[in-house]
Amino acid sequence: MKVILKLSILAVVVIAGVITFYLQNKSHKKALSDISLKTLECESQKQQVETKVSILETYVILSAQSSGKTVNRHITLTDIKNNKHTMAEILTGKTPRLVFRYSYTDCSSCIDTVFEYLWNLKNKVDPNKLQIIIIPHYTEVRQMIVQNSQSFKNQFTFYMAGESGIGLPIDKNGVPYLCIIDEHKLVRNILVMDMMFQPLLEKYFETLSETFQ
């Protein structure tokens, strides 16, 4: 009887030990899993930051390559009525132009976002101080106005460009960008459009609004 009692007690102790070990081990595994997950999250965030920095560096370089360049006055663009115009004809007068250059391979939601900013800017600035020109990549006239932007058709001046764009180094990279062409036909204040850096876009338009109102 004593032997059976001792065995029963021993069994209880062993079972309790096994349960305790299992729970501790499970807790330990969960802790390790949590640590691994946090490590992966940190690594992912680090990679995202590095990617953004890399893209931003590329955009800065592209902007620097074109900033200060004189527009090629002989580049020909096509208006919405399919008439040809040289840049010399388009840039007559001394009023600076804000140019939005893009193609249909670019993010459509990004393009629509810029159009919204342009619309707000148009209602704030003095047209004698700043004019807005939209230059999409050449395509059929009926496709020229981007989706959800039909209401802007009669509000902006559109010119379509070929592969060479308006003749700037940045045009070769096929990225959407905004720039100012000043009264001397020099390109400045280039901003490559990317929704990853929307705060930059907001600041860009705030500055334009303050400068040309």
FENRATA-V870678 format. One record per run of one state. SS is the DSSP state (H for helix, E for strand, - for the rest). FROM is the first residue (numbers start at 1). LEN is the number of residues. If there is no record, write none. Layout:
<<SS FROM LEN> <SS FROM LEN>>
This chain:
<<- 1 1> <H 2 65> <- 67 3> <E 70 1> <- 71 5> <E 76 4> <- 80 4> <E 84 3> <H 87 4> <- 91 5> <E 96 7> <- 103 5> <H 108 15> <- 123 7> <E 130 8> <- 138 3> <H 141 3> <- 144 6> <H 150 3> <- 153 4> <E 157 5> <- 162 7> <H 169 5> <- 174 3> <E 177 5> <- 182 4> <E 186 7> <- 193 2> <H 195 18> <- 213 1>>
